[in-house]
Amino acid sequence: MSRIIVLDRDGVINYDSRAYIKSVSEFKFIPGSVEAIAQLTQAGYRIGVVTNQSGISRGLYSEETLQEIHAYMTDTLQKAGGRIEAICYCPHLPIERCSCRKPQPGMFRELSQKMGLELTDFFYAGDRISDIQVAKKVGAKAVLIESSMTDKHALTRFSKILVYPSLFAFTQDLLDEC
Protein backbone atom coordinates (compact mmCIF):
# COMPACT_ATOMS: atom_id res chain seq x y z
CA MET A 1 0.00 0.00 0.00
CA SER A 2 1.08 3.56 -0.64
CA ARG A 3 1.59 5.90 2.30
CA ILE A 4 -1.57 7.87 1.54
CA ILE A 5 -4.66 7.90 3.70
CA VAL A 6 -7.82 9.79 2.82
CA LEU A 7 -10.34 10.43 5.55
CA ASP A 8 -13.95 11.46 5.73
CA ARG A 9 -14.40 14.21 8.31
CA ASP A 10 -17.70 13.90 10.19
CA GLY A 11 -17.95 10.61 12.06
CA VAL A 12 -14.24 9.81 11.60
CA ILE A 13 -12.31 12.83 12.88
CA ASN A 14 -15.12 14.59 14.73
CA TYR A 15 -18.53 13.62 16.03
CA ASP A 16 -21.27 13.95 13.42
CA SER A 17 -24.71 15.44 14.00
CA ARG A 18 -28.01 15.04 12.17
CA ALA A 19 -28.34 18.80 12.73
CA TYR A 20 -24.96 19.35 10.97
CA ILE A 21 -21.76 20.83 12.35
CA LYS A 22 -22.46 24.53 11.88
CA SER A 23 -19.73 26.24 13.90
CA VAL A 24 -16.35 25.74 15.52
CA SER A 25 -18.10 25.35 18.89
CA GLU A 26 -20.08 22.37 17.52
CA PHE A 27 -16.95 20.66 16.17
CA LYS A 28 -15.87 18.04 18.72
CA PHE A 29 -12.98 15.69 18.04
CA ILE A 30 -13.67 12.00 18.55
CA PRO A 31 -11.35 10.73 21.33
CA GLY A 32 -8.13 9.42 19.81
CA SER A 33 -8.60 11.00 16.37
CA VAL A 34 -6.08 13.79 16.95
CA GLU A 35 -3.52 11.29 18.25
CA ALA A 36 -4.21 8.93 15.34
CA ILE A 37 -3.60 11.62 12.72
CA ALA A 38 -0.45 12.74 14.54
CA GLN A 39 0.84 9.16 14.61
CA LEU A 40 0.07 8.65 10.92
CA THR A 41 1.80 11.92 10.02
CA GLN A 42 4.86 11.03 12.08
CA ALA A 43 4.96 7.58 10.44
CA GLY A 44 5.24 9.27 7.04
CA TYR A 45 1.65 9.04 5.78
CA ARG A 46 0.22 11.82 3.64
CA ILE A 47 -3.33 12.62 4.73
CA GLY A 48 -6.18 14.20 2.84
CA VAL A 49 -9.81 14.79 3.76
CA VAL A 50 -12.92 14.61 1.57
CA THR A 51 -16.23 15.64 3.11
CA ASN A 52 -19.81 16.20 1.99
CA GLN A 53 -20.96 19.55 3.39
CA SER A 54 -24.50 20.09 2.07
CA GLY A 55 -25.22 22.32 5.07
CA ILE A 56 -23.80 25.12 2.92
CA SER A 57 -26.48 24.69 0.23
CA ARG A 58 -29.11 24.23 2.94
CA GLY A 59 -28.18 27.69 4.28
CA LEU A 60 -27.13 26.32 7.68
CA TYR A 61 -23.60 27.77 7.50
CA SER A 62 -21.42 29.61 5.02
CA GLU A 63 -18.27 28.57 3.20
CA GLU A 64 -16.44 31.06 5.41
CA THR A 65 -17.70 29.25 8.52
CA LEU A 66 -16.61 25.93 7.02
CA GLN A 67 -13.14 27.41 6.48
CA GLU A 68 -13.07 28.50 10.14
CA ILE A 69 -14.00 24.97 11.21
CA HIS A 70 -11.27 23.49 9.01
CA ALA A 71 -8.72 26.02 10.27
CA TYR A 72 -9.56 25.02 13.86
CA MET A 73 -9.27 21.33 12.95
CA THR A 74 -5.95 21.66 11.12
CA ASP A 75 -4.45 23.98 13.76
CA THR A 76 -5.37 21.54 16.54
CA LEU A 77 -3.89 18.65 14.56
CA GLN A 78 -0.71 20.58 13.79
CA LYS A 79 -0.18 21.41 17.47
CA ALA A 80 -0.38 17.67 18.20
CA GLY A 81 2.11 16.79 15.44
CA GLY A 82 -0.42 15.87 12.76
CA ARG A 83 -0.91 17.25 9.29
CA ILE A 84 -3.75 17.21 6.82
CA GLU A 85 -2.27 18.09 3.47
CA ALA A 86 -5.48 18.97 1.65
CA ILE A 87 -9.21 19.17 2.29
CA CYS A 88 -11.88 18.93 -0.40
CA TYR A 89 -15.58 19.40 0.25
CA CYS A 90 -18.82 19.18 -1.67
CA PRO A 91 -21.33 21.93 -0.80
CA HIS A 92 -24.13 20.48 -2.95
CA LEU A 93 -27.43 18.87 -2.04
CA PRO A 94 -27.93 15.21 -2.94
CA ILE A 95 -30.66 16.15 -5.45
CA GLU A 96 -28.17 18.26 -7.42
CA ARG A 97 -26.47 15.06 -8.63
CA CYS A 98 -23.07 16.73 -8.89
CA SER A 99 -19.88 14.84 -9.69
CA CYS A 100 -18.23 15.71 -6.38
CA ARG A 101 -20.73 14.51 -3.74
CA LYS A 102 -19.83 11.10 -2.40
CA PRO A 103 -20.36 8.42 -3.63
CA GLN A 104 -19.22 10.21 -6.82
CA PRO A 105 -15.43 10.43 -7.22
CA GLY A 106 -15.02 14.15 -8.03
CA MET A 107 -13.50 15.16 -4.69
CA PHE A 108 -10.85 12.45 -5.08
CA ARG A 109 -9.78 13.90 -8.45
CA GLU A 110 -9.58 17.35 -6.84
CA LEU A 111 -7.65 15.96 -3.87
CA SER A 112 -5.20 14.26 -6.20
CA GLN A 113 -4.51 17.60 -7.90
CA LYS A 114 -4.18 19.49 -4.59
CA MET A 115 -1.75 16.93 -3.20
CA GLY A 116 0.13 16.61 -6.49
CA LEU A 117 -0.07 12.84 -6.66
CA GLU A 118 -1.90 9.93 -8.18
CA LEU A 119 -4.30 8.40 -5.71
CA THR A 120 -3.62 4.72 -6.22
CA ASP A 121 -3.41 1.85 -3.80
CA PHE A 122 -4.42 3.89 -0.74
CA PHE A 123 -6.74 3.65 2.27
CA TYR A 124 -9.98 5.61 2.46
CA ALA A 125 -11.69 5.69 5.87
CA GLY A 126 -15.30 6.78 6.25
CA ASP A 127 -18.35 5.98 8.33
CA ARG A 128 -21.14 5.69 5.76
CA ILE A 129 -22.14 3.42 2.90
CA SER A 130 -21.43 6.26 0.44
CA ASP A 131 -17.83 6.19 1.70
CA ILE A 132 -17.54 2.49 0.95
CA GLN A 133 -19.12 3.02 -2.48
CA VAL A 134 -16.72 5.81 -3.46
CA ALA A 135 -13.73 3.84 -2.15
CA LYS A 136 -14.64 1.04 -4.52
CA LYS A 137 -15.08 3.49 -7.43
CA VAL A 138 -11.65 5.09 -6.94
CA GLY A 139 -9.77 1.87 -6.22
CA ALA A 140 -9.10 2.60 -2.55
CA LYS A 141 -8.96 0.06 0.22
CA ALA A 142 -12.18 0.77 2.10
CA VAL A 143 -12.02 1.21 5.87
CA LEU A 144 -15.29 1.68 7.75
CA ILE A 145 -15.07 3.63 10.98
CA GLU A 146 -18.20 2.95 12.99
CA SER A 147 -20.19 6.00 14.05
CA SER A 148 -23.73 6.93 15.00
CA MET A 149 -24.38 7.42 11.26
CA THR A 150 -23.19 3.96 10.15
CA ASP A 151 -25.92 1.80 8.63
CA LYS A 152 -24.65 -1.59 9.78
CA HIS A 153 -27.46 -3.49 8.02
CA ALA A 154 -26.45 -2.07 4.62
CA LEU A 155 -22.86 -3.22 5.18
CA THR A 156 -23.85 -6.80 4.40
CA ARG A 157 -23.77 -5.84 0.69
CA PHE A 158 -20.01 -5.34 0.86
CA SER A 159 -17.27 -7.86 1.35
CA LYS A 160 -13.63 -7.35 2.17
CA ILE A 161 -13.91 -4.07 3.99
CA LEU A 162 -12.04 -3.36 7.16
CA VAL A 163 -14.26 -2.27 10.07
CA TYR A 164 -12.98 -0.46 13.15
CA PRO A 165 -14.65 1.23 16.12
CA SER A 166 -12.50 4.37 15.67
CA LEU A 167 -9.79 6.02 13.61
CA PHE A 168 -7.45 5.42 16.54
CA ALA A 169 -8.10 1.65 16.45
CA PHE A 170 -7.48 1.54 12.68
CA THR A 171 -4.27 3.55 13.09
CA GLN A 172 -2.94 1.25 15.81
CA ASP A 173 -3.64 -1.80 13.67
CA LEU A 174 -2.05 -0.22 10.58
CA LEU A 175 1.06 0.96 12.39
CA ASP A 176 1.46 -2.41 14.17
CA GLU A 177 1.66 -4.06 10.73
CA CYS A 178 4.45 -1.73 9.54
N, C-alpha and C positions, 0 to 999 in steps of 0.2 A: 504494500500500500504506500501511496505517496504520503508526505507529511503535511497534508492539507485536511483541515476539518471545517466543514460548514455547519453552522448552527441556526436553528430557528431561534427566535428571541423569546416570545411569550410562552411560558410553560416549560422552557428549557433553562434559560438564564434567570428569568424572573417569573414570579407568580402571574398567571393569567387571570382575567376577570371577564365574565359575560357582559359586564358594563364597560369594558375596554379600559386600557391604561391611558388615562387622559392627562396626566401631569407627572412631574418628577416625584411629587409626594405620594403618588399611587404606585410608583415603580418600586417593587420590593424584590430584592435578590432572593432566589431560592437558596437555602443553606447549602454550602459547599460549591456553588456554581462559580463564585469568584476564585476560590482556591483551585478549582478544576481548570479554569481558563489560564490561571497563572502557571500551573504545573505544565499544561500543554505548551504554552509559550516557551517556558524555560527548557522544555524537552525538544524544542526546535520545530514545533508545528506552526504552520501559518493558518490563521483563523479568520473566517469570514462569517457574516450573518446575513440571512435573507428572511424577511418578515412581512407578512400581509398586514397592512395597516389601514383597513377600510374605514376606520373611525374618522379619517381625514375627510373622505367623501360623504360620510354621514353627518359631518359638521360638528363632531364631538370634540375635536382638537385640530389645531392648525399644523402645517408642515413645520413652522417655527417651533411649536411646542414639541413636536416629535424630535427635532434637532436638539432641543434642550434635554430631552430624556436620553437621547443617545450620547450626548456630551457627558451627562452625569454617569451613564453606564461605563463609557470608555475611560473616563477619568478615574472612577473607582477601580476599574480593572487594572489600569496602568499603575496606580499607587500600590497595588498588590503584586505587581510583577507580571501582569497579563497584558496581552495586546490583541485587539481586534483590528485587523488590517483594513477591512472594508465592510460597509453595511449597505445593503440594498433593500428597498422597501417598495411595496405595491400599495398605492393609496386608493385603488379602485374597489368598487362594489362587485360582488360576485356576478350580478346580472350584466355587468359591462363586458364580460367575456374577453378581457384583455389577454395579452400574451405573457404578462408578468405575474399575475396572481397564481400562487400555488393552487393546484398542481401543474400549472403551465411552467415551462422552463425559462422564461424570459429573464428573471432575476439572476439565474445562474450564468447566463451569457453576460449580463452586465457585471456581475461579480468577477468573472473571468477577466474581463477588460480592466476593471479597477485594480485587480491584484496583479495584472500583467502575466497571467499564466493560463495554461490549459487545465481545465478542471477534469482530470481523468484519474480513475482509481483512487477515490477519496471517500471519506466518511461524511455522511450528512445525518445530523441528529435533529429530530423533531418530535413533537408529541401528538400529532394528528395523522389521520389517514391520508390527507392531502400531502403531508410530508413524505410518507412512504411512497405515494404515487409519483411524486416529482423525483424522488431519489431513483426510482426505477427508470424514469424517462431520461435522466441525465447520466445514468451509468454509475451512480454513487452506491456505496455500501450503506444500506439503510440501517439507522439506529433509532429505535423508538425509546424516547424518554417518557415514562408514564407521568401523566399529570391529571388534574381534574377534568381536562378537556379530552382525554384519550377515550375513544370508543373501542373498548376492548373486544366487544362482540364482532365488530367489523374487521378486526385483525386476523380472524380466522381465514380470510381470503388470501392472505399473504404467507408465503413460506420463506424461510431463510432470512429472517430479519432478527437483529439483535435487540433485545428488550432489557431495559435497565430502569431501576426506580428513580435514578437521578443522573445528571451530568457528571457529578462527582464519582458515582459508582462506575459509570462507563470509563471515565478517565483513569481510575485506579486499575481497572481490568486491562485497558489498552497499554498503559505504561508498565504494568507487570509483565506483559508479553514482550516488551522491547528489550 
